[in-house]
């Protein structure tokens, strides 16, 4: 039997939502092993002037706890 834990993380990028997701997962897996999935909970943009300055993604990331 496996037990998984889910935590919420937020990552950002100046390029795209996809880049924000990749950066967030890459950084998260440096610290946590056994990551199996991520669910995008929220996407939003930060606007400065009339331009998008940042893409932000909030994800729920699941990893399996070791015995």
DRENLO-277276 format. One record per residue (C-alpha): residue in three letters; x, y, z. Coordinates in steps of 0.05 Angstrom, whole numbers, padded with zeros to 5 digits, always signed. Each point is the difference from the previous one (the first is absolute). Example, Ala and Ser with C-alpha at 12.3 -4.5 7.8 and 13.67 -1.06 7.14 Angstrom:
// DRENLO-277276
ALA+00246-00090+00156;SER+00027+00069-00013;
***
This chain:
// DRENLO-277276
UNK+00000+00000+00000;UNK+00025+00070-00018;UNK-00014+00065+00035;UNK+00005+00065-00038;UNK+00004+00071+00023;UNK-00022+00062-00039;UNK+00029+00069+00009;UNK-00015+00065-00034;UNK+00054+00041-00035;UNK+00001+00064-00041;UNK+00051+00013-00055;UNK+00010+00058-00047;UNK+00032+00016-00067;UNK+00008+00061-00044;UNK-00009-00045-00062;UNK-00063-00044+00006;UNK-00044-00043+00044;UNK+00035-00062-00026;UNK+00068+00028+00020;UNK-00027+00016+00069;UNK-00025-00072+00008;UNK+00067-00029-00022;UNK+00040+00046+00046;UNK-00045-00016+00059;UNK+00003-00076-00009;UNK+00075+00001-00014;UNK+00013+00039+00065;UNK-00049-00042+00041;UNK+00032-00066-00021;UNK+00068+00025+00024;UNK-00027-00005+00071;UNK-00055-00052-00003;UNK+00007-00070-00030;UNK-00056-00046-00024;UNK-00039+00055-00036;UNK-00054-00033-00043;UNK-00047+00054-00023;UNK-00020+00073+00000;UNK-00067+00033-00009;UNK-00005+00072-00023;UNK-00046+00034+00048;UNK+00006+00072-00024;UNK+00033+00042-00053;UNK+00006+00075+00002;UNK+00040+00056-00031;UNK+00031+00062+00030;UNK-00010+00062-00042;UNK+00045+00061+00002;UNK-00021+00058-00044;UNK-00037-00033-00057;UNK+00045-00061-00004;UNK+00003-00068+00033;UNK+00063+00000+00043;UNK-00007-00068+00033;UNK-00037-00066-00006;UNK-00017-00035+00065;UNK-00023-00072+00011;UNK-00025-00031+00064;UNK+00005-00076+00000;UNK-00017-00057+00047;UNK+00058-00049-00003;UNK-00007-00072+00024;UNK+00058-00044+00023;UNK+00002-00070+00031;UNK+00024-00005+00072;UNK+00054-00052+00013;UNK-00013-00057+00048;
***
